Amino acid sequence: MSEPLDSAAIAAQNAESLQTLLRALQLSAGQFSLIFVRCDYLALREHIAAQLHAQCPLKIQTVTLPQTTETIFTAIQRELGDAQPEALMVFGLEQVQNLDRVLRATNLIREEFRKRFACPIVIWIHSGILHSLIRQATDLENWATTIVFQSTNAELVELLQRRIDSVFAQILTCREHLFLDAAALGLHPDSPQGLELQAACQALAARDLNLAPELRASLALVQGLIADNTTPVARSYYEHSLTIAQTLPPTIEQGYSQFYLGLWWGNWAARHLPEREAALVQAVDQLR
């Protein structure tokens, strides 16, 4: 297993990846080529895209795939009409409905890209889409070059803090919902923000970065809120958050953990009558 990269190495690797992408675009001028750019983070994606527009001598046209896309090829063709751009950058694949079906259908007509487009096409993807490509559209994935961009440790920690701050702001203003679920928080597992949060947590775990206890407690609470609150998974996150928070000076976040753990036990009592009495005791203990 390779050693996790530090932030300086990641920044250097991203700079090299950008130069590789710029060279690939210029070398493919006037002819079709397919490039997948894997980047799990929205801000980094926007930053790299802006650098491409600024540094690439080719004029790059942008297309965003609609959710109702049937194949990547037909969606691009419908958007461009008869136009032949110098280079094309495609966003939105992560929001397409029935993604696996779309990838399989695109794979079947992959030769149409070469017939129709005399330009390099860059398609932005995240790690989950790359795995789907390998499973569902192996020929298309093998056809393409894949270039990877990663966020540094500091950027990932900043991302987590932004998401946590957003969740806490919503909790403070909430007056109608006892449980703010993933959809209400804008962190549904299949949403761009939800996927980004999952990727950041996985990357930081893989790099074995020691997060501050305050951040770990807050993150566990957020993970509990976006988990299925009818299952013990959510409870374990709340309990983990509370365990960490109790080692720190009292904060409002500790109160959130106790509050949502108490609500979880109350909900469990309503759904599991044989355990009702014990669950209500737990709920009262957290909420009092």
TASULHU-V705485 format. One record per pair of residues at least 6 apart in sequence whose ideal C-beta (glycine too) atoms are under 8 Angstrom apart, sorted by the first residue. I is the first residue (numbers start at 1). GAP is how many residues later the second one is. D is the distance in Angstrom with one decimal. If there is no record, write none. Layout:
# TASULHU-V705485
i-><I:I>
gap-><GAP:GAP>
d-><D:D>
This chain:
# TASULHU-V705485
i-><4:4:4:5:5:5:6:7:7:7:10:10:10:10:11:13:14:14:14:14:17:17:17:18:18:18:18:18:20:21:21:21:21:21:22:22:22:24:24:24:24:24:25:25:25:25:25:25:25:25:26:26:26:28:28:28:29:29:29:29:29:30:30:31:31:31:32:32:32:32:32:32:32:33:33:33:34:34:34:34:34:34:34:34:35:35:35:35:35:35:35:35:36:36:36:36:36:36:36:36:36:36:37:37:37:37:37:37:37:37:37:38:38:38:38:38:38:38:38:38:39:39:39:39:39:39:39:39:40:40:40:40:40:40:40:40:40:41:41:41:41:41:41:41:42:42:42:43:43:44:44:44:44:45:45:48:49:49:52:52:52:53:56:58:58:58:59:59:59:60:60:60:60:60:60:61:61:61:61:61:61:61:62:62:62:62:63:63:63:63:63:63:63:63:64:64:64:65:65:65:65:65:65:65:65:65:66:66:66:67:67:67:68:69:69:69:69:69:70:70:71:71:71:71:72:72:72:72:72:73:73:73:73:73:73:76:76:76:76:77:80:84:84:84:85:86:87:87:87:87:88:88:88:88:88:89:89:89:90:90:90:90:91:93:93:93:93:93:94:94:94:94:94:94:95:96:99:99:100:100:100:103:103:103:103:103:104:104:106:106:107:107:107:107:107:110:110:110:110:113:123:125:126:126:127:128:130:130:133:133:134:150:151:151:151:153:153:153:156:156:156:156:157:157:157:157:159:159:159:160:160:160:160:160:160:160:161:163:163:163:163:164:164:164:164:166:166:167:167:167:167:167:168:168:168:170:170:170:171:171:174:177:178:179:179:179:179:179:180:181:181:181:182:182:182:182:182:182:185:185:186:186:187:187:187:187:187:188:188:189:189:189:194:197:197:201:201:204:211:213:213:213:214:214:214:216:217:217:217:217:217:217:217:217:218:218:219:220:220:220:220:220:220:221:221:221:221:221:221:221:223:224:224:224:224:224:224:224:224:225:225:227:227:227:228:229:229:230:230:234:235:235:235:235:238:238:238:238:239:241:241:242:242:242:242:245:245:245:245:246:248:258:258:259:259:261:262:262:262:262:262:262:263:263:265:265:265:265:265:266:266:266:266:268:268:269:269:269:269:269:269:270:272>
gap-><202:203:204:8:145:202:147:145:146:147:140:141:142:143:141:137:30:34:135:136:130:131:132:30:33:34:37:131:127:14:16:31:101:126:30:33:34:9:11:96:121:123:10:27:31:33:35:62:95:97:30:31:32:59:91:92:29:57:58:90:91:88:89:87:88:89:81:82:85:86:87:88:89:87:88:112:79:86:87:89:106:109:110:111:85:86:87:88:109:110:111:112:86:87:89:94:97:105:108:109:110:111:11:85:86:87:88:109:110:111:112:87:88:89:91:92:108:109:110:111:6:9:85:86:87:109:110:111:86:87:110:111:155:156:159:160:163:110:114:115:118:155:158:159:150:151:154:112:116:105:106:107:111:79:104:101:40:75:8:37:70:7:31:28:29:62:26:27:28:25:26:27:28:29:62:19:22:24:25:26:27:28:26:27:28:29:12:13:16:17:25:26:27:28:26:27:28:7:10:11:25:26:27:28:30:31:9:26:30:28:29:30:29:6:23:27:28:33:32:35:31:34:35:38:18:21:30:34:51:33:36:37:39:40:43:12:14:41:45:39:8:33:34:35:34:33:32:33:34:35:29:31:32:33:34:32:33:35:31:32:33:34:33:6:30:31:32:36:31:32:34:35:98:101:97:6:30:33:32:35:36:29:30:33:34:37:32:33:31:34:29:30:31:32:33:27:29:30:33:8:21:8:69:73:72:67:11:16:7:8:7:53:8:49:52:51:54:56:44:47:48:53:47:52:54:58:37:38:41:37:40:41:44:51:55:59:54:24:30:34:59:51:54:55:58:19:20:13:18:20:55:58:50:85:88:10:14:15:9:85:6:7:85:46:50:81:84:88:45:44:45:48:6:7:12:43:44:45:40:41:7:8:6:7:10:35:39:6:38:6:9:37:32:25:29:18:22:7:8:31:34:35:34:37:39:28:24:25:27:28:31:36:37:40:23:35:22:17:18:20:21:24:37:16:17:20:32:35:36:39:14:10:11:12:13:14:17:36:40:9:35:6:7:10:6:35:38:37:41:30:26:29:30:33:19:22:23:26:22:12:16:12:15:16:19:6:8:9:12:8:6:28:29:27:28:25:20:21:22:23:24:25:20:24:14:15:17:18:21:13:14:17:21:7:11:6:7:8:10:11:14:6:7>
d-><6.2:4.0:6.4:6.7:7.6:7.5:7.3:3.9:4.9:5.9:5.1:7.3:4.9:7.8:5.9:6.9:8.0:7.7:5.2:6.6:5.2:6.2:5.6:6.5:6.1:7.7:7.9:7.8:5.8:6.9:6.8:6.9:7.4:5.2:7.1:6.0:5.7:6.9:5.8:6.7:6.2:7.5:7.7:7.6:5.5:5.8:7.8:5.4:5.1:7.4:7.3:6.6:6.8:8.0:7.4:3.8:5.9:6.8:7.7:7.6:7.4:5.8:7.3:5.8:7.6:7.9:6.0:4.8:5.0:6.0:6.7:7.4:7.3:4.6:7.2:7.3:6.7:7.8:5.5:7.2:7.6:5.7:4.1:7.4:6.3:7.0:4.8:7.2:6.2:5.0:7.6:6.4:8.0:5.5:5.3:7.0:7.3:7.5:5.0:7.2:4.6:7.4:7.5:5.7:7.2:5.2:7.0:7.7:5.2:7.8:6.9:5.5:6.7:6.3:8.0:5.5:6.0:7.2:4.8:7.3:4.7:6.6:6.5:7.9:7.0:7.4:4.4:7.9:4.7:5.6:7.9:7.7:7.1:6.3:3.7:7.6:7.5:4.8:7.3:7.9:6.6:5.7:7.0:7.2:6.1:7.6:5.9:7.6:7.4:5.9:7.9:5.3:7.0:6.1:7.7:5.6:6.6:7.8:6.2:7.1:7.8:5.8:6.8:4.2:4.3:7.8:7.0:4.7:7.0:7.4:7.2:4.5:7.1:5.3:7.8:7.6:7.6:3.9:7.7:7.1:5.4:7.2:7.8:5.0:7.8:6.8:7.6:5.6:4.8:7.2:6.4:7.4:5.1:7.3:7.7:4.8:4.3:6.8:5.1:7.9:6.5:7.1:3.9:5.8:7.5:5.7:6.5:7.3:7.8:5.6:6.0:5.2:6.5:4.3:8.0:4.7:7.8:5.7:6.7:6.4:6.3:4.6:4.5:6.2:7.2:7.2:6.9:4.6:7.1:6.0:5.7:7.7:5.1:5.8:7.4:7.0:6.6:7.8:7.5:6.4:7.8:7.3:6.2:6.6:5.6:5.9:5.5:5.1:7.8:7.2:7.2:5.9:7.3:4.7:6.9:7.9:4.7:7.4:6.5:6.7:4.5:6.8:5.4:7.4:6.3:7.0:5.9:5.9:7.3:5.8:7.7:6.2:6.1:6.6:7.1:5.4:7.2:6.1:5.9:7.8:4.9:5.9:6.1:4.2:4.2:7.3:5.1:6.4:6.2:6.2:7.1:3.7:7.5:5.5:4.6:7.9:6.2:5.1:6.4:7.0:7.9:7.3:5.8:6.7:6.3:6.6:7.7:7.0:6.6:4.2:5.5:7.3:7.0:7.4:7.3:7.2:6.5:5.5:4.8:5.9:5.5:7.9:7.6:7.8:7.1:7.1:6.9:7.8:5.2:7.5:5.8:7.6:7.7:8.0:6.6:6.0:6.9:7.2:7.1:5.5:6.8:7.5:4.7:6.5:5.6:7.8:7.6:7.8:5.6:7.5:5.1:6.6:7.6:7.3:7.3:6.2:7.6:6.1:6.5:6.2:5.8:6.3:5.4:7.6:5.1:7.6:6.5:7.4:5.9:7.2:7.2:6.7:4.8:6.6:6.5:7.4:3.8:7.8:6.4:6.3:5.5:7.9:5.5:4.5:6.0:7.7:4.8:5.0:7.9:7.3:6.8:7.5:7.1:7.9:7.9:7.4:7.8:6.9:7.4:5.4:6.6:6.1:6.4:7.7:7.7:5.5:5.0:7.9:3.9:4.4:7.0:6.2:7.5:7.2:7.4:5.5:8.0:5.0:7.5:4.5:3.7:6.8:7.9:7.0:6.7:4.2:6.6:5.8:5.3:7.0:4.6:4.7:7.5:7.9:3.2:4.4:6.6:6.4:7.9:7.7:6.8:4.8:4.1:6.0:6.4:6.1:6.6:7.0:6.7:6.0:6.8:5.1:7.7:7.6:5.6:5.5:4.0:6.1:6.5:7.8:4.3:6.8:4.2:6.2:6.2:6.8:6.2:3.8:5.7:6.9:7.5:4.8:7.3:7.4:6.8:4.8:7.7:4.9:7.6:7.6:3.3:3.7:7.5:7.7:5.0:7.3:4.1:3.7:6.6:7.4:7.1:4.2:7.8:7.0:4.7:7.0:4.7:7.9:3.6:4.8:6.4:7.8:6.7>
